[in-house]
Amino acid sequence: MRRTTLLSSALTVVLLVSPLGGTALAHPPDNPYDNTYFAPVKTGGVKIGLEKVVDGLTAPLKGVRAPGHDDRLYVIDQVGKLVAVNLKTSALTTVLDVSSRLVPLGVGGPNTFDERGFLGTAFHPDFARNGLLYTWTSEKATATPTFPTTLPAGVAPDHQNVLAEWTMTAAGVDPASRRELMRIDWPQFNHNAGDIAFGSDGLLYVPTGDGGGSDDEEVGHAGGNAQNATNPLGDILRIDVNKRDSANQQYGIPATNPYVGLPGLVSEIYAIGFRNPWRLSFDGDKLYVGDVGQNDIEEVSLVVNGGNYGWRIKEGTLFFSPNGTKAGTAQRKPLGPVPPGLQDPIAQYDTHHEGHSVIGGFVYRGHEIPQLRGKYVFGEWSRLFSTTAPTNNYGRILYLEERRFGLDRVIDTRGFADEAKRLGLTDLSRPHAAFEQSLSVFGFAEDASGELYVLGNRGGVPFGNGGVMLKLTRPCLEAPVRDSRAGCGP
């Protein structure tokens, strides 16, 4: 996610006061692609329905399955709670509360935007036997980081992102079981990524953003973090939680990681060149990552061992210019030497014109919506964005359509806004904007049957109780014939 903002009442060029003390420009006039649809989203896609599973959450970011618990999903609520959702009864049970460990949320004060918080969880592949799970949280800078800081001497980090291990029993997660694996200094409040997940290889994948700010060039970004393998920022890390051969002896380093044995480089790195790989998922051995763009391009990538995904040399398939004190821009020609073998995304779409932050999802393996089976389903956080007003509920549910040549096509589903309105999730008193209200889309979930769920809230901020998890379904039948399925009433 980014600091550039849009007033939700109109698509106009405006200067907004940033909660960080600077200014943020929506639609920078010096941006050569700002008036050009470089990578448009195709409309008129598959029509979907939605069924409300739970509400009353705050900012649900993702639902995660635990081995042996096929009847439920564990929902990560940004404010610090891990909530078990019974998919048969919709009963909610908080199994872990880390809210006391988090930095205060709301970068501009209460009811304002933030990218910090409780951001990810993953269950050990052998969870049914050992009860182990892992969390990624934004905490106060109170301890020595695992890696050398990227900040100059005398400059404190905004926060530290922390990877920890816990043990869960039938009574919930034991607070005394916490074991810290990794702690990283974060220069600014944003670009935290954190959607940790185990691959089919049994290893834990840990996405990290570039450290925040914009253009990967503020304090703590000397020369850019995402292309610098001497620090852990702007990467996908990969570790072995069953071993203890890391420098801090809290986890293991897979021997096949690309920088193992190279002096001065971070051996935990699996792939580099990311800005904010916010949400990721595995489909078999394939790792899908949604990497949030700067001012021009949102990306979906298939990530491989040793890959370099380009940021900040590239933004999508274009090259990137930090542009001095002005807003960074994508352009056709590189600024300087280009490393060989940079990986382009498999799909991309325009920032600002089509949205603001790509939200990674899952390849659909369910049966409820046959037209989407085998397709990568993902989201867009909100087409309108304001850091100062919680009115960012203009999200989208998208999917990819493979093409014989070139990038996959990004398709917008039909029915999201209508279903959000039918379920009473929109604000009917708000003046009409450029787009129909839906939700702020934070993330997705996949159940044991391969069915998908979208998670979000009404304002795009980690406050209130408007957070929901909705199941993607076939659309409700049109009147006068009514579908008897729950949620499709008159």
C-alpha positions in Angstrom: 0.0 0.0 0.0 1.1 3.5 -0.6 0.9 7.1 0.7 -0.6 8.7 -2.4 -4.3 9.2 -1.7 -7.6 9.8 -3.5 -10.5 11.7 -2.0 -13.4 9.3 -2.2 -15.8 12.0 -3.5 -14.1 12.7 -6.8 -11.2 11.7 -9.0 -9.4 15.0 -8.8 -5.8 15.9 -8.4 -5.3 17.0 -4.8 -2.6 17.6 -2.3 -3.2 15.9 1.0 -1.3 16.4 4.2 0.4 13.1 5.0 0.2 11.7 8.5 3.9 11.3 8.3 4.4 15.0 8.1 5.0 15.4 4.4 2.6 15.6 1.5 1.2 13.0 -0.8 0.1 13.7 -4.3 -2.7 11.8 -5.9 -2.2 11.3 -9.7 1.2 13.0 -9.9 1.0 15.3 -13.0 4.6 14.5 -13.9 3.8 10.8 -14.1 3.9 9.9 -17.9 1.4 7.0 -17.4 -1.0 8.8 -15.1 -3.2 9.7 -18.1 -2.6 6.5 -19.9 -4.2 3.1 -19.3 -1.1 1.0 -19.6 -2.5 -2.2 -18.1 -6.3 -1.9 -17.8 -8.6 -4.4 -16.1 -11.1 -6.2 -18.3 -14.7 -5.8 -17.0 -17.7 -8.1 -17.5 -16.2 -11.2 -16.0 -17.7 -14.1 -14.1 -20.7 -13.1 -11.9 -20.3 -14.1 -8.2 -22.5 -14.3 -5.1 -21.4 -13.7 -1.5 -22.6 -15.4 1.7 -21.8 -13.8 5.0 -20.0 -16.2 7.3 -19.0 -13.9 10.2 -19.0 -10.3 11.1 -18.1 -8.2 14.1 -14.3 -8.4 13.4 -12.2 -5.3 13.0 -9.7 -5.7 10.1 -9.5 -9.3 9.1 -6.5 -9.8 6.9 -6.6 -13.5 5.9 -8.1 -16.9 6.9 -5.6 -19.8 7.4 -6.2 -23.5 7.7 -4.6 -25.6 10.4 -3.7 -29.3 9.6 -6.4 -31.5 11.2 -8.9 -28.6 11.7 -10.8 -28.8 8.4 -14.0 -27.5 9.9 -12.7 -24.1 10.7 -10.5 -21.2 9.5 -8.2 -19.1 11.7 -8.7 -15.4 10.9 -5.9 -12.9 11.4 -7.4 -9.7 12.8 -4.9 -6.8 12.4 -5.6 -5.4 15.9 -4.0 -8.5 17.4 -6.4 -11.4 17.6 -6.3 -14.8 16.0 -9.9 -15.9 15.8 -11.1 -19.5 15.0 -14.2 -19.5 12.8 -16.3 -22.6 12.8 -17.5 -22.9 9.2 -20.6 -24.9 10.2 -21.9 -22.7 13.0 -20.1 -19.4 12.4 -19.0 -19.5 16.0 -16.0 -17.3 16.9 -13.3 -18.2 19.4 -10.3 -16.0 20.0 -7.3 -18.4 20.5 -4.5 -15.9 20.6 -4.4 -12.2 21.6 -1.1 -10.3 20.8 -2.6 -6.9 20.9 -0.5 -5.9 23.9 2.6 -6.6 21.9 1.7 -4.3 19.0 2.6 -0.7 18.3 -0.4 1.7 18.7 -2.3 1.5 15.4 -3.6 4.4 13.4 -0.6 6.2 11.8 -2.6 9.5 11.9 -4.4 8.8 15.2 -7.6 6.9 16.0 -9.7 5.8 13.0 -6.9 6.4 10.5 -5.0 4.1 8.1 -2.2 1.8 9.1 -0.2 -1.1 7.7 1.3 -2.3 10.9 -0.3 -4.8 13.3 -0.8 -8.6 13.5 -0.2 -9.4 9.9 0.3 -13.1 9.4 0.1 -16.6 10.9 1.1 -20.0 9.7 0.5 -23.5 11.2 3.4 -26.0 11.3 2.9 -28.8 8.8 2.9 -31.2 11.8 0.6 -29.0 13.8 -1.8 -31.9 14.5 1.0 -33.5 16.6 3.1 -30.6 17.9 0.6 -27.7 18.1 3.1 -25.2 16.7 2.1 -22.0 14.9 3.9 -18.8 13.9 3.0 -15.1 13.9 4.3 -11.9 12.2 3.7 -8.8 14.3 4.6 -5.1 14.3 6.1 -4.4 17.8 7.9 -1.6 19.5 11.6 -1.5 19.0 12.7 -2.9 22.3 15.3 -5.5 21.5 18.4 -6.1 19.4 17.4 -6.9 15.8 18.4 -10.3 14.2 20.1 -8.5 11.3 22.1 -5.2 11.3 19.8 -2.2 11.0 19.6 -0.3 7.7 19.2 3.0 9.6 22.0 5.5 10.2 23.4 5.7 13.7 21.2 7.6 16.0 18.0 7.0 14.0 15.4 4.8 15.6 13.2 2.5 13.6 9.5 3.1 13.4 8.9 -0.4 14.7 10.3 -3.9 14.5 8.5 -6.8 12.7 8.8 -10.0 14.7 8.5 -13.6 13.8 7.5 -15.8 16.8 6.5 -19.4 17.5 3.7 -20.5 19.8 2.1 -23.7 21.0 -1.6 -24.3 20.9 -3.6 -26.8 23.0 -7.3 -27.5 23.2 -7.5 -24.5 25.6 -6.0 -22.1 23.0 -2.5 -20.7 22.5 -0.3 -20.8 25.6 1.1 -17.3 26.1 4.1 -18.7 28.0 5.1 -20.8 25.0 6.2 -17.9 22.9 9.6 -18.3 21.3 11.1 -15.4 19.2 12.8 -16.5 16.0 13.4 -13.2 14.2 13.2 -9.4 14.7 13.8 -6.8 12.0 14.2 -3.0 12.3 11.6 -1.3 10.0 12.5 2.3 8.9 8.9 3.5 8.2 5.4 2.4 9.2 4.5 0.7 5.9 5.4 -2.1 3.5 5.5 -4.7 6.2 4.2 -7.7 4.1 4.1 -10.5 6.7 1.9 -13.1 5.1 4.0 -16.1 6.3 3.2 -19.5 4.9 4.7 -23.1 4.8 5.5 -24.5 1.4 5.1 -28.1 0.3 8.8 -28.5 1.2 8.0 -28.0 4.8 9.9 -24.7 5.0 8.5 -21.4 6.2 8.3 -18.5 3.7 8.5 -15.0 5.2 7.8 -12.1 2.8 9.2 -8.7 3.8 8.6 -5.3 2.2 11.3 -2.8 1.4 11.1 -1.0 4.7 8.4 1.5 3.8 8.2 5.1 2.8 8.1 5.5 -0.9 10.3 4.8 -3.9 12.7 2.7 -1.7 14.9 5.7 -1.1 14.0 7.3 2.2 16.1 7.1 5.4 17.1 3.5 6.0 17.0 2.8 2.3 20.5 3.8 1.2 20.8 2.8 -2.4 17.5 0.9 -2.1 16.8 -2.1 0.1 15.0 -4.4 -2.3 18.1 -5.0 -4.6 20.5 -5.2 -1.7 21.0 -8.8 -0.5 23.0 -7.6 2.5 19.8 -6.9 4.4 16.5 -8.8 4.7 14.1 -6.1 3.4 12.3 -6.3 0.1 12.6 -10.1 -0.1 11.0 -13.5 0.4 12.9 -15.2 3.1 12.9 -19.0 3.6 13.8 -20.7 6.9 13.6 -24.2 8.5 11.8 -23.9 11.8 12.9 -27.5 12.7 16.6 -26.6 12.9 18.8 -24.2 14.8 21.8 -23.4 12.6 21.0 -19.7 12.0 23.3 -17.0 13.4 20.9 -16.6 16.4 20.4 -20.3 16.6 16.6 -20.0 16.6 15.9 -21.5 13.2 17.6 -23.3 10.3 18.9 -22.1 6.9 18.0 -24.3 3.9 21.1 -25.3 2.1 19.4 -24.5 -1.3 18.8 -20.8 -0.5 20.6 -18.8 -3.2 22.9 -16.8 -0.9 24.0 -19.5 1.4 27.8 -19.4 1.9 28.2 -16.0 0.2 30.0 -13.6 2.6 28.1 -10.6 3.7 24.8 -11.7 2.1 21.6 -12.7 3.9 21.5 -16.5 3.7 17.8 -16.5 4.6 16.8 -14.9 1.3 14.9 -17.0 -1.2 14.1 -14.2 -3.7 14.6 -10.5 -3.9 13.2 -7.4 -5.6 9.9 -6.8 -3.9 8.2 -3.6 -2.8 5.4 -4.9 -0.6 4.5 -8.6 -1.1 1.4 -8.2 1.0 -0.4 -11.5 0.5 0.9 -14.8 -1.0 -0.3 -18.4 -1.4 0.9 -21.8 -2.7 -0.9 -23.8 -5.3 1.0 -27.1 -5.1 4.7 -26.1 -5.6 3.8 -22.7 -7.2 4.2 -19.6 -5.1 1.9 -16.7 -6.1 2.7 -13.3 -4.7 0.7 -10.0 -5.0 3.3 -7.2 -4.9 1.9 -3.7 -4.3 3.1 -1.1 -6.7 4.3 2.5 -6.2 2.4 4.8 -8.6 1.9 2.9 -11.8 1.7 -0.9 -11.7 0.3 -3.6 -9.4 1.8 -7.0 -9.9 1.1 -10.7 -9.5 4.2 -12.9 -9.7 5.1 -16.6 -9.6 8.2 -16.7 -7.4 11.1 -19.1 -7.8 14.2 -19.8 -5.8 16.9 -17.1 -6.6 14.5 -14.9 -8.6 14.9 -11.1 -8.7 11.5 -9.4 -9.2 12.9 -6.1 -10.1 11.9 -3.4 -7.6 13.2 -0.6 -7.6 14.8 -1.1 -11.0 11.5 -2.0 -12.4 7.8 -1.6 -11.6 5.9 -4.3 -13.4 7.2 -4.8 -16.9 8.3 -1.1 -17.0 11.5 0.5 -15.6 11.2 2.7 -12.5 12.6 6.2 -11.8 12.6 7.5 -8.2 12.4 10.9 -9.9 14.2 12.9 -7.3 11.9 14.8 -5.0 8.9 14.3 -7.2 6.7 11.2 -7.3 8.4 8.1 -8.7 7.4 7.1 -12.2 7.5 4.0 -14.4 9.1 4.5 -17.8 10.2 2.6 -20.9 13.9 3.0 -20.6 16.1 2.0 -17.6 18.0 4.6 -15.6 21.2 2.6 -15.6 22.6 -0.9 -15.9 20.0 -3.7 -15.5 21.0 -7.0 -13.8 20.5 -10.0 -16.0 17.5 -12.3 -15.5 15.0 -10.0 -13.8 11.6 -11.7 -13.5 8.6 -10.0 -14.9 5.2 -10.5 -13.3 2.7 -12.9 -14.8 0.0 -10.2 -14.6 -0.3 -6.5 -13.9 -2.8 -3.6 -13.8 -2.7 0.1 -13.5 -2.3 1.8 -10.2 -4.8 4.8 -9.5 -6.9 4.1 -12.6 -7.8 0.6 -11.5 -7.0 0.6 -7.8 -4.3 1.2 -5.3 -3.0 -2.1 -3.8 -3.1 -5.6 -5.2 -4.3 -8.2 -2.7 -3.0 -11.7 -3.4 -5.4 -14.6 -3.3 -5.6 -18.3 -4.3 -5.9 -20.5 -7.3 -9.6 -21.6 -7.0 -9.9 -25.4 -6.6 -13.5 -25.5 -5.3 -16.8 -26.4 -7.1 -19.2 -23.6 -6.1 -18.2 -21.4 -9.1 -17.2 -23.8 -12.0 -16.2 -20.9 -14.3 -13.4 -19.9 -11.9 -12.0 -23.4 -11.3 -8.3 -23.4 -11.9 -8.0 -19.6 -12.1 -6.1 -17.4 -9.7 -8.6 -15.3 -7.8 -7.3 -12.2 -6.0 -8.4 -8.7 -5.2 -7.8 -5.0 -5.2 -7.9 -3.2 -1.9 -9.9 -0.1 -3.0 -10.3 2.0 -6.1 -10.5 5.1 -3.9 -8.1 5.8 -1.0 -7.9 8.4 1.7 -5.6 8.2 4.7 -7.7 10.6 6.6 -11.2 9.4 6.1 -12.2 5.7 6.6 -14.1 5.5 3.3 -11.9 3.1 1.4 -14.6 0.4 0.6 -14.3 0.3 -3.1 -12.5 -3.0 -3.5 -12.6 -5.5 -6.3 -12.5 -9.3 -6.7 -10.4 -10.2 -9.7 -9.1 -13.2 -11.5 -6.5 -14.1 -14.1 -7.2 -15.5 -17.5 -4.3 -17.1 -19.2 -3.3 -16.0 -22.7 -1.2 -17.9 -25.2 1.3 -15.1 -25.4 2.2 -12.3 -23.0 0.9 -11.6 -19.6 -2.2 -13.1 -18.1 -5.3 -10.9 -18.5 -6.8 -9.4 -15.3 -10.6 -9.7 -15.2 -13.0 -8.0 -12.8 -15.8 -10.2 -11.5 -19.4 -9.0 -11.5 -21.7 -8.8 -8.5 -19.3 -7.7 -5.7 -20.9 -4.3 -5.1 -24.4 -5.6 -5.5 -23.8 -8.4 -3.0 -22.2 -6.0 -0.5 -25.2 -3.8 -0.7 -27.6 -6.7 -0.4 -25.8 -7.9 2.7 -26.0 -4.4 4.3 -22.3 -3.8 4.2 -22.4 -0.4 2.4 -23.1 3.1 3.7 -26.3 4.2 1.9 -26.1 7.7 3.4 -22.7 8.5 1.7 -22.8 10.6 -1.5 -22.4 8.7 -4.7 -18.7 8.4 -5.8 -17.0 7.5 -9.0 -17.5 3.7 -8.2 -20.0 1.6 -6.3 -19.2 0.7 -2.7 -18.2 -2.8 -1.9 -15.6 -3.5 0.8 -12.0 -2.7 1.6 -10.5 -6.0 0.5 -7.7 -7.1 2.9 -7.2 -10.7 2.0 -8.7 -14.1 1.2 -9.0 -17.6 2.7 -9.3 -21.1 1.3 -11.1 -23.9 3.1 -10.4 -27.6 3.0 -12.7 -28.0 0.0 -11.0 -25.3 -2.0 -13.8 -22.8 -1.6 -12.7 -19.2 -1.3 -13.6 -16.4 1.1 -12.9 -12.7 0.9 -12.1 -10.7 4.1 -12.4 -6.9 4.6 -14.2 -4.1 6.3 -16.1 -0.9 5.4 -13.4 1.7 6.1 -10.0 0.2 5.3 -8.7 1.1 8.7 -8.0 -1.1 11.8 -10.8 0.3 13.9 -14.4 -0.5 14.6 -16.3 -3.8 14.3 -17.2 -3.8 10.6 -14.9 -6.6 9.6 -16.4 -9.5 7.8 -15.5 -12.8 6.1 -17.7 -13.7 3.1 -17.8 -16.9 1.1 -17.7 -16.7 -2.7 -20.7 -18.5 -4.1 -22.7 -18.8 -7.3 -24.9 -15.8 -7.7 -28.3 -15.7 -6.2 -31.0 -16.4 -8.8 -33.1 -13.4 -10.0 -36.6 -12.9 -8.9 -39.3 -14.2 -9.1 -37.4 -17.5 -8.5 -35.4 -17.4 -5.3 -32.4 -19.5 -4.3 -33.1 -21.2 -1.0 -29.4 -21.1 -0.1 -28.6 -19.1 3.1 -28.1 -15.4 2.3 -30.1 -15.4 -0.9 -33.4 -14.4 0.7 -35.7 -11.7 -0.7 
